[in-house]
């Protein structure tokens, strides 16, 4: 895949402004697209769009194929006759600056339940043909996902491996009984997915008309408590009681002295090869329905994964175990053609990872915040003059502090190295703009900057602190007035000046 010289902005849709406590796929999403267009950008990068569970991380979704119901534009549902004005009486006290996911779980699910009830009792029947077509076209994943969510609800939210053995192990008679008993719930789940995909398709089409392509982020691993694992347990490492034998993570690194214990189940690559890697073919095919480019989070896991025996308290005691990434990507390419993939090749990168990336000509990544550490920093691969053309450069990612926040908390060594490299001594309030310019001026084909950096925001606007949980992660939102015309003008001028 070849990326022409261009640039874009990283912003997860949950961070959009709006009246109901979280970003939605409606007017404010279109306004952001308009702003990107005025700013001369070609890409909008988002994080995974799946339905989130405990911890609210978009990288731990209940499905690798489903969409997040929290993003559904409720105003559009009112316009379609799926919600009435009275449904919006007694609104909660929403926070315009932070997402309260617990509040969304209760209130928004109630609203979406009402929308389905209106439909089930004869409302918005102009959607019926499209809904039936959607159920037929997406049945391969939708049927399992809907039943999984219905069963999860019936079991009080317990994970699938805590269900009774017959349901846990997907005995045919148990599944047949569940489908009959939970038919109304599964239909509601399917209808809500239909609404999400319908709205996302409209938004993506709108973006395309404005010259904006969507970069979508997909995690290499899927969540332990997901329909993907429940429906495809033989593709992972589990014992006969539904417990994983090994789980994923990364060893101690820049972010954590004890590593990161993600807890995702690891793929049984031999079992996947025996099926012709069909699960991966289906997953990439589903992602291409959502995105123009696909960024694979933790790409190095396709060369080897950090395998941690289960159970464990930290990720320290593990081992690198080879994966079948080359065989998998070959099978996917034969089935779907050349894939528009960006490889997140950060962390412990070894020659086998680089070979896998380069054999398929996937662009890798560079993060400028990582460029100035250490004593002899001149050999750092992320310094602007060391970047490759077939690469995507970021000032920072969703796992980094904002660039202004990073500079405020950078070590004296990092600040010294930056001053030596740039022959400048930037103030805190100008540093984000300077690093953004360095990204745009680099030879990397694509430069992407988080919106927080363009808005010159500090640590309070950080999206995620890896290895931690709590209400400080994934919650940041901007306000509509923050997208000032002068910021768009400055960004457009920088884009034009750097040939992007």
Helices and strands as residue ranges (DSSP letters): E 6-10, G 13-15, H 27-38, E 43-46, G 69-71, H 74-79, G 85-88, H 101-120, G 125-127, H 128-137, H 139-154, G 160-162, H 165-168, H 172-181, H 183-209, E 213-219, H 227-231, G 233-235, E 246-250, E 260-265, H 269-274, H 278-288, E 293-297, G 299-302, E 304-309, E 318-322, H 325-336, E 341-343, H 351-359, E 364-367, G 368-370, G 377-379, G 384-386, E 391-394, H 403-409, H 412-422, H 428-441, E 446-450, H 451-454, G 459-461, G 480-482, H 485-497
